Amino acid sequence: VQLQASGGGLVQAGGSLRLSCAASARPISIYAMGWFRQAPGKEREFVAAISRSGDNTYYSDSVKGRFTISRDNAKNTVYLQMNSLKPEDTAIYYCAARLTLNTAVVLTNQGYDYWGPGTLVTVSS
């Protein structure tokens, strides 16, 4: 599967953005999906994950209550709605996919098989 993230940009603190991750070559319904981010000088960190069907989701503590991950398997797209953005949310955001037969969410970098090239989110104070 090939992944392409989009929707990043510059936003003021308190604002919102919605990231999209479009998949091609294979249907995303067979993949657990996740979002990660990497800020300058820091390691890539987990943001949110969603199971194949969308029934299960999981968030890092730093974004819980502000971000929402969702998926539209018919459109082969996963979304990350980001509200109440903070300067510390500034990072390159990556989507990832793991081929799976179950309904689990995947929380670690190593758990994913495919990665997109990322989209930059900049939150100004």
C-alpha positions, 0 to 999 in steps of 0.5 A: 500500500502507498500512503500520502498524507496531506492537510498540514500547514501553518495555524495559530495556537487554538486553531484546528487542522484536519490531516488526511492520509490517502491510500492507494494500491490496496484497500485500507480496510485490511490495515490498522492505521496510525498517526505519528509525529516528529518534531525538530530534534526529537524522536518520532512519537505515537499520536493516535491509532485506529483498528481496521474497522474503526471500532477501536482507537487509542491516543497519546496522553498529549493529544487525548481530548483534542485530536480525533482519528477516524477512517473512511474505508470506502474512500480509502482514507484515514483522518486526524482532526486536530483541535485546540492546537498548541505550539508543541504540536508543531511537527511533521506528521506521518501516517502508517499502516499495518496489515492485520487480521484482527481488530487491535490498534498498533501503538509502536513505530516498529508495529507498522509496515508502511509509512507515508512521506509526512506533512508539516504542521506548524502552530504559532503562538 
